[in-house]
Amino acid sequence: MSNHLYTSCDAQFTSAADPSLWSQLCFTPEAAPRAKRQALYTPEEKRRRDETPWTLVQGILAPLQFLVFLISLGLVARYLATGEGLWLATASVVLKTTLLYAIMITGSIWERIVFGRYLFAPAFFWEDVFSMLVIALHTAYLAAIIGHIGSAQQQMLLVLAAYAAYAINATQFLLKLRAARLQEQAMAQAGAERAS
């Protein structure tokens, strides 16, 4: 009886220790290379991206917004540190927010042309989700200054929260676009090696 029980248990543990079982569940290092990362753009999406003028619009607005962000951040920090320059700091945040709205609207048009939907395309899903937080914080600041909600210092602290979220979101997009560029280079290199 005990011998039969031992044999049964041994068979169970042998099958559980079978490497093929774990490789199917992707728990072994050798299984990892099989799960290839999907390209950011399909060939058709890449063609649409390269053909639409909205790609150039994004390429102009994104660095322009970042430049305004840096200047505005300096003005906001100056106000918080010295209490001077509130008007300039406020104007710079309003300009930054206007550019944010512009890049969001034109980016949605670009996403519709390239991926077939205005927002939350799988390739940029999490970037778009975080963009909603960025827009909400910037909009909350506008509501605060229009509605005279909170002190000027509290409003500027809200700006810092909005800017921190923007910096994270911008980093998300930069990392995604860098990954896409590296994927395209790898695909081009693989194609050249196959041709030679």
TAVENHU-V235693 format. One line per field, one symbol per residue. ss: DSSP state (~ for helix, > for strand, _ for the rest). burial: # if it has 16 or more other C-alpha atoms within 10 Angstrom, else .. A space follows every 50 residues. Layout:
ss: ???
burial: ???
This chain:
ss: _~~~~~~~~~~~~~~~__~~~~~~____~~~~__________~~~~~~~~ ~__~~~~~~~~~~~~~~~~~~~~~~~~~~~~~___~~~~~~~~~~~~~~~ ~~~~~~~~~~~~~~~______~~~~~~~~~~~~~~~~~~~~~~~~~____ _~~~~~~~~~~~~~~~~~~~~~~~~~~~~~~~~~~~~~~~~~~~~_
burial: .......................................##...#..##. ...##..#..##..##.##..##.###.##.....#..##.######.## .###.######.###..####..#..##.##..##.##.###.##..... .#..#########.##..##.#...#......##............
